[in-house]
């Protein structure tokens, strides 16, 4: 029998590269412990400090939940009200850096070497980029955000003591339903299109470049080698990786909290189960247990299979809503919403002289911090599937393909909900709590029990895949770049993702979840800003065809 060729190591470049010469070996600082059939292979001191801080956070939050609830609320309000301009400027900066790099001569650099070939076809690669953009956030906000921005815009500006108290974006659109719908959809797409994907693209590019071309471990610290040199393997690098672990963990916990809230509302809507914190905590425990089964099953048998199921269900739900909803409004709305987004983009991204402070601080600043905290998770996934692409096609694809996918999702669900209000006078979705709005929108369509159940399954499976994939990324970072670390380490992180979500739900609900996403997003935003200098320096040293 003819032997199959060995699978090529993706860390070995093809063609010309300018590798970084270092004596550092992946895992050289790791502590290896074997206890019976179980083993640990953890980076010293990243795993210990990050894990210890997470355990301490869970213990203190659960032990003093009455006191920390007020703390979380005040922390979120202070950070978003005082640092909203910083987050907006940072988001704009990442978009500009991506565009400049893509259309400069640096865009000709190929990830993996001058002769590297892509590991995946365009169809496969685009599908994975699309999958990275899908998650609990789209399920939670797909109806609620367009509907909220539409409603607040339609209601107009409200003032108290000379200060705006409404939540409408920009100058609102009082009494004009068509203008309010355009502004609401533009504001929604702004939060889900170019800016978040530029954040992901920056970190993904750095990880891919310094791993595939420079031969360094697949960790965040490697990106900073042009600035720190060999010190990147010491405490400066330890701090960077610890921040990456904490940012990813709390960003994931925020998503898991949103998912538990929405699943709880959906189960109450369909089956009359009790609502509240207890149900949400039971859901987090149950779904984390499923995620642990996926972790033990492995990447191919676990995450891959669940992701394929989820993509099929998401596409089925999307096509169903297009077919039975306001089909013409949806199809025409996709292009008109893109036009509205481009029209309002300069004003929405302007950090100075804004009067819509509630929208700016409560929506945009929170989103930017949340996306930044998610960037190690999504960035590492994108990096691992993008070997062989030029920097130009990498950036353009990562910015455009998922942005269009998110725009389509928001248009389908947002236009349907807005149409129900404007054309049919159906206001149940608009008047419902945020986690319930998706189900109330589906309630006005045929087969509401079936579609609502599919929506709950989607939330649950997104929860599982996020927890499983997130624990994998955190484990790679906390294992010093090893991608084949023992399974018990991923089990540890998956359990504590769930425990952090429970602690935050128990001690303030959505406000606490948002507060921790913003708090961990802030220091990592500084890390990302500095990383752009290192990435440009690394690209400048690479040979270009």
Backbone torsions as a table, in degrees:
resi	resn	phi	psi	omega
1	UNK	NA	137.8	-177.9
2	UNK	-74.9	131.8	-179.6
3	UNK	-75.3	142.6	176.6
4	UNK	-74.7	142.6	177.8
5	UNK	-65.7	143.8	178.9
6	UNK	-65.5	143.0	178.6
7	UNK	-69.7	130.1	-175.2
8	UNK	-71.9	139.1	176.5
9	UNK	-67.3	119.5	-177.8
10	UNK	-65.8	-16.5	-179.5
11	UNK	-81.0	-10.4	177.1
12	UNK	-91.0	118.2	-174.9
13	UNK	-72.7	159.0	174.6
14	UNK	-113.3	122.9	-179.3
15	UNK	87.3	-157.8	-175.3
16	UNK	-83.5	135.4	171.3
17	UNK	-143.5	171.2	174.9
18	UNK	-119.7	80.7	-173.7
19	UNK	-69.0	158.2	175.8
20	UNK	-92.5	124.8	179.6
21	UNK	-85.9	117.1	178.8
22	UNK	-145.0	149.1	177.9
23	UNK	-83.7	-5.9	-176.9
24	UNK	-68.0	133.6	177.1
25	UNK	-112.0	136.6	179.7
26	UNK	-57.6	124.5	177.3
27	UNK	89.5	4.5	-175.4
28	UNK	-67.5	-25.1	178.4
29	UNK	-96.0	5.7	-174.8
30	UNK	-76.3	152.0	172.6
31	UNK	-104.4	122.9	-178.8
32	UNK	-108.8	123.1	-178.3
33	UNK	-129.2	133.0	176.1
34	UNK	-121.1	123.7	177.0
35	UNK	-124.4	98.5	-176.1
36	UNK	61.9	-130.5	-179.7
37	UNK	-78.7	-8.3	-176.4
38	UNK	-98.9	148.1	179.7
39	UNK	-142.3	158.4	175.2
40	UNK	-129.1	143.2	177.1
41	UNK	-140.8	82.0	-166.8
42	UNK	-116.2	145.9	-179.6
43	UNK	-76.3	133.2	176.5
44	UNK	-102.6	118.7	13.0
45	UNK	-110.4	12.4	-172.6
46	UNK	-59.5	-50.1	-177.5
47	UNK	-61.1	-46.5	-176.2
48	UNK	-61.8	-47.1	-177.3
49	UNK	-70.5	-48.2	-179.5
50	UNK	-62.7	-46.8	179.1
51	UNK	-62.9	-41.9	178.7
52	UNK	-62.5	-42.1	178.3
53	UNK	-64.0	-39.0	179.3
54	UNK	-66.7	-45.7	178.2
55	UNK	-60.4	-43.8	178.9
56	UNK	-62.7	-41.9	179.6
57	UNK	-60.9	-46.4	-179.3
58	UNK	-61.8	-44.7	-177.9
59	UNK	-63.2	-47.5	-178.0
60	UNK	-68.2	-39.1	-178.0
61	UNK	-67.3	-42.3	178.1
62	UNK	-72.0	-33.0	-178.5
63	UNK	-75.7	-30.0	-177.1
64	UNK	-126.8	45.1	-171.2
65	UNK	-64.6	-30.5	179.4
66	UNK	-66.0	-38.9	-179.0
67	UNK	-76.3	-39.1	-174.2
68	UNK	-76.7	-18.0	178.3
69	UNK	-60.3	-45.5	176.9
70	UNK	-66.4	-37.5	179.2
71	UNK	-61.5	-46.0	-179.8
72	UNK	-61.1	-44.5	-178.9
73	UNK	-62.0	-46.5	179.7
74	UNK	-66.3	-37.1	-179.4
75	UNK	-65.5	-44.0	179.2
76	UNK	-62.6	-46.9	-178.4
77	UNK	-62.3	-41.9	-177.7
78	UNK	-67.3	-44.7	-176.7
79	UNK	-65.1	-46.4	-176.9
80	UNK	-72.3	-30.8	-178.6
81	UNK	-80.5	-29.0	-177.8
82	UNK	-97.3	-21.0	-175.3
83	UNK	-119.6	16.3	-179.9
84	UNK	-61.6	-40.8	178.7
85	UNK	-63.7	-38.8	178.8
86	UNK	-61.6	-46.8	-178.9
87	UNK	-64.9	-39.3	179.3
88	UNK	-65.4	-44.2	179.0
89	UNK	-63.3	-41.8	179.0
90	UNK	-61.4	-44.6	179.1
91	UNK	-60.7	-44.2	177.7
92	UNK	-62.6	-40.0	-178.8
93	UNK	-61.7	-43.1	-179.2
94	UNK	-63.9	-38.9	177.5
95	UNK	-63.2	-46.0	-179.0
96	UNK	-63.5	-42.9	178.9
97	UNK	-60.5	-44.8	178.8
98	UNK	-58.4	-46.7	-177.7
99	UNK	-66.6	-42.1	-179.7
100	UNK	-64.0	-46.1	-179.4
101	UNK	-64.1	-43.6	-176.3
102	UNK	-61.7	-40.0	-173.3
103	UNK	-102.3	11.6	173.4
104	UNK	-99.2	173.6	175.6
105	UNK	-57.7	-22.1	178.1
106	UNK	-63.5	-21.3	179.8
107	UNK	-65.8	-14.6	-179.5
108	UNK	-84.3	-9.0	176.8
109	UNK	-63.0	137.6	180.0
110	UNK	-107.3	130.0	-179.7
111	UNK	-72.8	116.8	-177.8
112	UNK	105.1	0.5	178.8
113	UNK	114.4	159.2	-174.2
114	UNK	-63.0	-23.8	-179.1
115	UNK	-107.4	10.3	-176.6
116	UNK	-67.6	141.1	176.7
117	UNK	-108.1	143.9	179.5
118	UNK	-59.1	140.2	178.7
119	UNK	-74.5	-21.2	-175.8
120	UNK	-133.4	150.3	174.3
121	UNK	-66.7	167.1	177.4
122	UNK	-58.8	-41.7	-178.4
123	UNK	-62.4	-48.2	179.0
124	UNK	-63.8	-42.0	-179.3
125	UNK	-65.5	-46.8	178.9
126	UNK	-61.5	-36.7	179.1
127	UNK	-63.0	-40.3	-179.9
128	UNK	-71.6	-36.4	174.7
129	UNK	-62.6	-40.7	177.9
130	UNK	-63.5	-42.4	-179.8
131	UNK	-62.4	-36.4	179.0
132	UNK	-64.8	-29.2	-179.4
133	UNK	-82.5	-13.9	179.8
134	UNK	-89.5	143.9	178.9
135	UNK	-179.4	-173.0	-179.2
136	UNK	-57.9	-34.3	-178.1
137	UNK	-58.4	-42.8	179.4
138	UNK	-67.3	-35.7	177.1
139	UNK	-67.3	-42.3	-176.1
140	UNK	-71.7	-43.8	-172.3
141	UNK	-100.3	-4.9	-175.0
142	UNK	-58.0	-36.4	175.8
143	UNK	-99.7	-44.7	-169.7
144	UNK	-66.0	-39.0	-175.8
145	UNK	-72.8	-50.4	176.7
146	UNK	-58.0	-40.0	-178.4
147	UNK	-67.7	-39.3	179.0
148	UNK	-66.1	-48.3	179.8
149	UNK	-64.5	-36.9	176.7
150	UNK	-62.7	-47.6	-176.1
151	UNK	-65.3	-44.3	-179.1
152	UNK	-69.3	-34.8	177.7
153	UNK	-67.2	-42.2	-179.4
154	UNK	-65.1	-35.7	-179.7
155	UNK	-69.8	-24.0	176.4
156	UNK	88.3	-176.1	-176.5
157	UNK	-79.8	136.4	176.0
158	UNK	-121.6	136.4	-176.4
159	UNK	-122.4	148.9	173.4
160	UNK	-149.0	118.9	-178.8
161	UNK	56.6	38.7	176.2
162	UNK	77.7	8.6	-178.7
163	UNK	-122.7	138.8	177.3
164	UNK	-68.9	132.7	179.7
165	UNK	-114.4	-5.2	179.6
166	UNK	-80.1	170.2	-179.1
167	UNK	-111.2	16.4	-177.6
168	UNK	-73.8	145.1	174.6
169	UNK	-73.3	146.6	176.0
170	UNK	50.8	-128.6	-175.5
171	UNK	-96.8	13.0	-179.3
172	UNK	62.3	-170.6	179.3
173	UNK	-153.2	63.6	-171.8
174	UNK	-55.1	123.1	173.5
175	UNK	75.8	-4.1	-178.0
176	UNK	-109.4	99.3	-173.9
177	UNK	-63.5	-39.6	-178.6
178	UNK	-66.8	-44.7	178.6
179	UNK	-66.7	-37.7	179.1
180	UNK	-64.7	-38.1	178.0
181	UNK	-66.4	-42.6	178.9
182	UNK	-62.0	-46.4	-178.9
183	UNK	-66.2	-41.0	-179.8
184	UNK	-63.4	-42.9	179.0
185	UNK	-70.1	-38.3	178.3
186	UNK	-62.1	-42.9	179.7
187	UNK	-64.8	-37.7	179.0
188	UNK	-66.4	-49.0	-179.1
189	UNK	-62.5	-35.0	177.4
190	UNK	-55.0	-38.0	-177.9
191	UNK	-79.7	-11.9	-173.2
192	UNK	-123.9	2.0	-173.4
193	UNK	-109.3	-118.0	-167.4
194	UNK	-57.9	-45.2	-172.5
195	UNK	-62.7	-52.4	178.5
196	UNK	-62.5	-36.0	-177.9
197	UNK	-75.1	-24.1	171.9
198	UNK	-68.5	-38.2	176.5
199	UNK	-60.3	-47.5	179.5
200	UNK	-64.9	-41.2	-176.0
201	UNK	-62.8	-39.8	-179.0
202	UNK	-58.8	-52.4	-176.7
203	UNK	-70.4	-39.4	178.5
204	UNK	-61.3	-41.0	178.3
205	UNK	-62.6	-44.8	179.4
206	UNK	-62.0	-44.6	179.5
207	UNK	-63.1	-44.4	-179.7
208	UNK	-65.1	-44.4	-177.2
209	UNK	-62.4	-49.7	-173.7
210	UNK	-79.4	-14.7	174.5
211	UNK	-91.8	-53.4	-173.8
212	UNK	-78.5	-31.7	-177.4
213	UNK	-101.7	-37.4	-174.5
214	UNK	-96.0	-12.7	176.0
215	UNK	75.9	24.4	-179.6
216	UNK	-97.8	163.0	-179.9
217	UNK	-60.3	153.6	-179.6
218	UNK	-81.7	69.0	176.0
219	UNK	-136.1	163.5	-175.2
220	UNK	-64.2	-35.9	-176.3
221	UNK	-61.4	-30.2	-177.4
222	UNK	-59.4	-31.4	-179.2
223	UNK	-60.8	-25.3	-172.7
224	UNK	-94.5	8.1	-178.6
225	UNK	-58.4	-40.8	179.0
226	UNK	-61.2	-22.0	-179.4
227	UNK	-97.6	-35.1	-173.0
228	UNK	-106.7	-16.6	-177.4
229	UNK	62.2	-143.0	-177.8
230	UNK	-66.3	-15.3	177.4
231	UNK	-66.0	-14.5	-178.9
232	UNK	-65.3	-21.2	178.3
233	UNK	-86.5	-4.3	178.6
234	UNK	-101.4	-149.0	-172.7
235	UNK	-64.4	-35.4	174.9
236	UNK	-57.0	-42.2	177.6
237	UNK	-69.2	-38.4	177.8
238	UNK	-58.2	-45.1	-178.2
239	UNK	-63.5	-41.6	179.1
240	UNK	-60.4	-46.5	-178.3
241	UNK	-69.9	-35.3	176.8
242	UNK	-63.5	-44.3	176.9
243	UNK	-61.3	-39.1	179.1
244	UNK	-63.6	-42.2	178.9
245	UNK	-62.4	-48.1	-177.3
246	UNK	-66.1	-42.1	179.4
247	UNK	-61.6	-45.8	-179.2
248	UNK	-64.0	-43.7	-177.1
249	UNK	-62.6	-47.0	-177.4
250	UNK	-75.7	-30.2	172.8
251	UNK	-63.5	-42.8	176.8
252	UNK	-66.0	-41.5	179.5
253	UNK	-60.3	-36.4	176.9
254	UNK	-61.8	-45.9	179.4
255	UNK	-64.4	-41.2	179.9
256	UNK	-65.3	-36.1	176.4
257	UNK	-64.9	-43.4	175.4
258	UNK	-60.1	-43.3	-179.3
259	UNK	-62.9	-43.1	178.6
260	UNK	-63.3	-40.7	178.7
261	UNK	-61.9	-44.3	-178.5
262	UNK	-71.8	-41.6	178.4
263	UNK	-62.2	-39.5	177.6
264	UNK	-61.6	-44.9	178.9
265	UNK	-64.4	-40.5	179.9
266	UNK	-65.2	-41.7	178.7
267	UNK	-65.7	-38.0	176.2
268	UNK	-64.7	-41.5	-179.6
269	UNK	-64.6	-41.8	-175.8
270	UNK	-84.2	-44.1	-169.6
271	UNK	-118.6	-1.9	178.7
272	UNK	74.1	20.0	177.6
273	UNK	-66.0	154.4	-179.0
274	UNK	-63.1	143.3	174.3
275	UNK	-96.0	166.6	175.0
276	UNK	123.5	-176.6	-174.9
277	UNK	-62.7	-40.4	-177.0
278	UNK	-59.4	-46.0	179.2
279	UNK	-62.9	-42.1	-179.9
280	UNK	-62.1	-41.7	-179.5
281	UNK	-66.9	-40.9	176.9
282	UNK	-61.1	-40.7	178.0
283	UNK	-62.9	-44.1	179.4
284	UNK	-60.8	-43.1	179.9
285	UNK	-63.5	-47.4	-177.8
286	UNK	-64.3	-44.1	-176.5
287	UNK	-73.9	-32.8	174.8
288	UNK	-63.7	-36.6	176.7
289	UNK	-62.9	-40.4	176.4
290	UNK	-64.0	-41.2	179.1
291	UNK	-61.5	-36.9	178.2
292	UNK	-63.2	-38.5	175.5
293	UNK	-62.1	-38.6	177.8
294	UNK	-67.1	-39.1	178.1
295	UNK	-60.2	-46.5	-178.0
296	UNK	-67.8	-33.9	-179.0
297	UNK	-66.7	-25.5	179.2
298	UNK	102.8	168.8	-172.9
299	UNK	-64.3	-49.2	-175.8
300	UNK	-70.6	-45.0	-177.6
301	UNK	-76.8	-25.3	-176.6
302	UNK	-96.4	-82.6	-173.7
303	UNK	-60.1	-45.0	-175.7
304	UNK	-60.3	-47.4	-177.2
305	UNK	-65.8	-43.6	179.1
306	UNK	-64.9	-38.4	179.1
307	UNK	-63.4	-40.1	179.0
308	UNK	-64.7	-41.7	177.0
309	UNK	-61.6	-43.9	-177.1
310	UNK	-65.9	-42.1	179.8
311	UNK	-61.9	-40.6	179.5
312	UNK	-65.1	-44.0	179.4
313	UNK	-65.6	-41.4	-180.0
314	UNK	-63.3	-43.2	178.9
315	UNK	-65.0	-40.2	178.4
316	UNK	-61.2	-46.8	179.5
317	UNK	-64.5	-41.1	179.9
318	UNK	-61.1	-49.0	-178.4
319	UNK	-65.5	-36.2	178.6
320	UNK	-62.7	-46.4	-179.4
321	UNK	-65.3	-37.5	176.3
322	UNK	-62.1	-41.9	-174.8
323	UNK	-71.2	-42.5	-174.2
324	UNK	-99.9	-11.1	177.7
325	UNK	-86.8	-162.5	178.2
326	UNK	-75.1	78.1	-168.4
327	UNK	-54.1	-47.9	-178.2
328	UNK	-64.5	-40.9	178.3
329	UNK	-62.5	-38.4	-179.3
330	UNK	-67.5	-48.5	-176.1
331	UNK	-65.9	-42.8	177.7
332	UNK	-74.1	-30.9	-178.0
333	UNK	-66.4	-30.0	179.6
334	UNK	-57.2	-46.3	-178.2
335	UNK	-77.2	-39.2	179.5
336	UNK	-69.1	-33.1	177.4
337	UNK	-68.7	-38.2	174.5
338	UNK	-61.3	-41.6	177.2
339	UNK	-62.9	-41.9	178.4
340	UNK	-64.4	-40.0	178.1
341	UNK	-59.2	-48.0	179.5
342	UNK	-65.6	-34.0	179.4
343	UNK	-66.9	-44.3	-175.3
344	UNK	-90.5	-8.0	-175.1
345	UNK	-55.1	-46.6	179.8
346	UNK	-59.4	-41.6	-178.6
347	UNK	-71.5	-40.8	-179.1
348	UNK	-67.1	-31.0	-178.4
349	UNK	-93.8	3.1	179.2
350	UNK	-76.3	122.2	-176.0
351	UNK	-89.4	-5.7	-173.9
352	UNK	-119.7	150.4	174.2
353	UNK	68.8	21.7	-178.0
354	UNK	-85.0	141.0	175.5
355	UNK	-106.0	-15.2	-179.1
356	UNK	-85.4	63.0	-170.8
357	UNK	-66.6	-35.3	179.8
358	UNK	-63.6	-45.1	178.0
359	UNK	-64.6	-45.6	-176.7
360	UNK	-61.9	-45.0	-175.1
361	UNK	-85.8	-43.3	-174.7
362	UNK	-78.1	-25.3	179.5
363	UNK	-108.7	-66.6	-170.2
364	UNK	-65.2	-49.5	-177.8
365	UNK	-61.2	-40.9	177.3
366	UNK	-62.6	-46.5	-179.1
367	UNK	-58.7	-47.3	-176.4
368	UNK	-61.8	-41.5	177.9
369	UNK	-65.1	-39.5	180.0
370	UNK	-65.1	-45.7	178.9
371	UNK	-62.9	-38.9	179.1
372	UNK	-63.5	-40.8	179.6
373	UNK	-68.4	-25.0	177.0
374	UNK	-82.9	-13.6	-169.2
375	UNK	-61.0	-36.9	176.5
376	UNK	-62.4	-37.8	-179.1
377	UNK	-65.6	-58.5	-177.9
378	UNK	-69.7	-39.1	-178.1
379	UNK	-60.8	-42.6	-179.4
380	UNK	-68.1	-37.3	177.4
381	UNK	-62.7	-47.7	-179.2
382	UNK	-62.9	-42.1	-179.3
383	UNK	-59.4	-42.6	-174.0
384	UNK	-69.1	-20.7	-178.2
385	UNK	-107.0	8.5	-171.9
386	UNK	-115.1	12.1	178.3
387	UNK	-62.4	139.3	178.7
388	UNK	97.1	-10.2	179.2
389	UNK	-88.6	148.9	171.1
390	UNK	-74.0	157.5	179.1
391	UNK	-59.2	-37.3	-178.9
392	UNK	-63.5	-51.7	-178.6
393	UNK	-69.4	-30.4	176.5
394	UNK	-60.5	-54.2	-176.1
395	UNK	-65.5	-46.9	-178.4
396	UNK	-60.6	-43.8	-179.0
397	UNK	-67.2	-44.1	-178.7
398	UNK	-66.1	-32.0	178.1
399	UNK	-77.8	-43.8	-168.6
400	UNK	-86.5	-49.5	-172.5
401	UNK	-61.7	-54.2	179.2
402	UNK	-65.6	-32.4	178.4
403	UNK	-61.6	-43.3	178.4
404	UNK	-66.2	-39.0	179.4
405	UNK	-63.7	-44.5	178.8
406	UNK	-65.7	-38.5	177.9
407	UNK	-62.4	-42.3	178.9
408	UNK	-62.6	-46.1	-179.1
409	UNK	-61.1	-49.0	-179.2
410	UNK	-64.2	-35.9	178.8
411	UNK	-66.4	-46.2	-178.0
412	UNK	-60.0	-50.7	-175.1
413	UNK	-81.2	-38.4	-179.9
414	UNK	-69.4	-46.4	179.2
415	UNK	-62.1	-38.2	178.8
416	UNK	-62.5	-47.0	-179.3
417	UNK	-65.5	-42.0	179.7
418	UNK	-66.5	-40.0	178.5
419	UNK	-62.2	-37.4	178.0
420	UNK	-60.8	-35.9	179.4
421	UNK	-75.2	-49.3	-172.0
422	UNK	-73.9	-46.6	-172.6
423	UNK	-91.7	-32.4	-174.8
424	UNK	-109.0	-8.7	-178.0
425	UNK	68.8	17.6	179.8
426	UNK	-86.0	112.3	-172.1
427	UNK	-114.0	8.5	-176.8
428	UNK	-63.2	-41.5	179.9
429	UNK	-66.7	-42.2	-178.6
430	UNK	-63.0	-36.0	-175.0
431	UNK	-87.3	-8.0	-177.3
432	UNK	-79.8	164.4	173.0
433	UNK	-65.7	154.1	-175.6
434	UNK	-51.5	-47.4	-176.6
435	UNK	-65.4	-19.6	-174.9
436	UNK	-96.3	-11.6	-170.5
437	UNK	-63.6	-35.7	177.2
438	UNK	-59.4	-45.5	-176.9
439	UNK	-69.8	-34.4	177.0
440	UNK	-69.8	-33.5	174.3
441	UNK	-65.2	-45.6	178.3
442	UNK	-65.6	-25.9	-179.1
443	UNK	-62.7	-25.7	-179.5
444	UNK	-89.2	0.4	-179.7
445	UNK	-108.5	163.7	176.7
446	UNK	-62.4	159.0	176.8
447	UNK	54.1	42.5	-172.8
448	UNK	-62.0	-34.4	-179.9
449	UNK	-67.0	-41.0	-179.2
450	UNK	-66.7	-48.8	-176.9
451	UNK	-67.5	-36.2	178.2
452	UNK	-66.0	-38.5	177.8
453	UNK	-66.2	-42.0	176.7
454	UNK	-59.7	-40.7	179.4
455	UNK	-62.1	-41.2	177.8
456	UNK	-63.8	-44.0	178.5
457	UNK	-60.4	-41.8	178.7
458	UNK	-60.0	-45.7	179.5
459	UNK	-60.2	-44.6	-178.3
460	UNK	-63.9	-45.7	-177.1
461	UNK	-71.3	-35.8	172.3
462	UNK	-59.7	-40.1	177.0
463	UNK	-57.7	-50.1	-176.6
464	UNK	-63.4	-48.1	-177.2
465	UNK	-67.3	-35.1	177.3
466	UNK	-65.2	-44.5	179.7
467	UNK	-63.8	-44.8	-178.2
468	UNK	-66.1	-51.0	-179.1
469	UNK	-65.3	-39.1	179.5
470	UNK	-64.1	-42.1	178.9
471	UNK	-65.6	-32.4	176.7
472	UNK	-64.7	-46.3	-179.3
473	UNK	-64.6	-46.1	179.5
474	UNK	-61.4	-39.0	-179.1
475	UNK	-66.0	-39.7	177.8
476	UNK	-59.9	-44.5	-179.5
477	UNK	-65.2	-45.7	-175.6
478	UNK	-79.4	-4.7	174.1
479	UNK	-105.0	16.5	175.7
480	UNK	73.1	23.0	178.5
481	UNK	99.7	-1.9	177.7
482	UNK	-73.4	128.5	-178.5
483	UNK	-96.4	-1.5	-178.8
484	UNK	-124.3	37.4	-179.7
485	UNK	-67.6	158.3	-178.1
486	UNK	-58.2	147.5	-177.3
487	UNK	-60.3	-37.8	-178.7
488	UNK	-55.0	-27.8	178.2
489	UNK	-67.7	-42.0	177.2
490	UNK	-66.4	-35.0	176.6
491	UNK	-60.4	-43.0	178.5
492	UNK	-57.6	-49.2	-177.0
493	UNK	-68.9	-37.0	178.4
494	UNK	-63.6	-41.3	178.3
495	UNK	-62.8	-44.6	-175.6
496	UNK	-76.9	-23.0	168.9
497	UNK	-59.6	-45.6	177.9
498	UNK	-64.8	-41.7	-179.6
499	UNK	-65.5	-38.3	177.2
500	UNK	-64.3	-43.2	177.6
501	UNK	-60.7	-43.5	178.4
502	UNK	-61.9	-45.6	-179.8
503	UNK	-59.6	-41.5	-178.7
504	UNK	-72.6	-39.5	176.4
505	UNK	-62.2	-42.4	-177.1
506	UNK	-69.8	-23.6	-172.1
507	UNK	-118.2	34.8	175.8
508	UNK	143.7	-5.5	175.3
509	UNK	64.4	-139.4	-174.5
510	UNK	-62.3	-33.8	179.7
511	UNK	-64.0	-42.5	178.6
512	UNK	-65.9	-40.3	178.2
513	UNK	-60.7	-45.2	179.2
514	UNK	-65.4	-38.8	-177.9
515	UNK	-61.9	-42.9	-178.5
516	UNK	-73.2	-32.6	176.3
517	UNK	-63.8	-42.7	179.5
518	UNK	-68.2	-41.4	-176.5
519	UNK	-64.2	-41.2	179.6
520	UNK	-83.0	-24.5	177.5
521	UNK	-68.5	-30.7	-176.9
522	UNK	-62.7	-57.2	-179.4
523	UNK	-64.9	-32.2	-179.7
524	UNK	-75.0	-22.9	173.0
525	UNK	-62.4	-39.8	177.8
526	UNK	-65.2	-41.8	177.2
527	UNK	-58.1	-45.4	-179.0
528	UNK	-65.4	-41.2	179.9
529	UNK	-60.2	-44.6	179.8
530	UNK	-67.5	-32.9	-176.9
531	UNK	-64.2	-26.5	-178.9
532	UNK	-61.6	-34.8	178.1
533	UNK	-64.3	-46.2	-179.5
534	UNK	-64.2	-38.7	-179.0
535	UNK	-65.4	-43.8	178.8
536	UNK	-63.3	-41.9	178.1
537	UNK	-63.1	-40.9	178.6
538	UNK	-64.7	-40.5	178.7
539	UNK	-66.3	-38.2	-178.3
540	UNK	-64.5	-25.4	-178.4
541	UNK	-88.1	-5.5	-176.2
542	UNK	-87.9	142.8	174.4
543	UNK	-67.7	146.0	-178.9
544	UNK	-126.0	137.7	178.0
545	UNK	-81.1	NA	NA
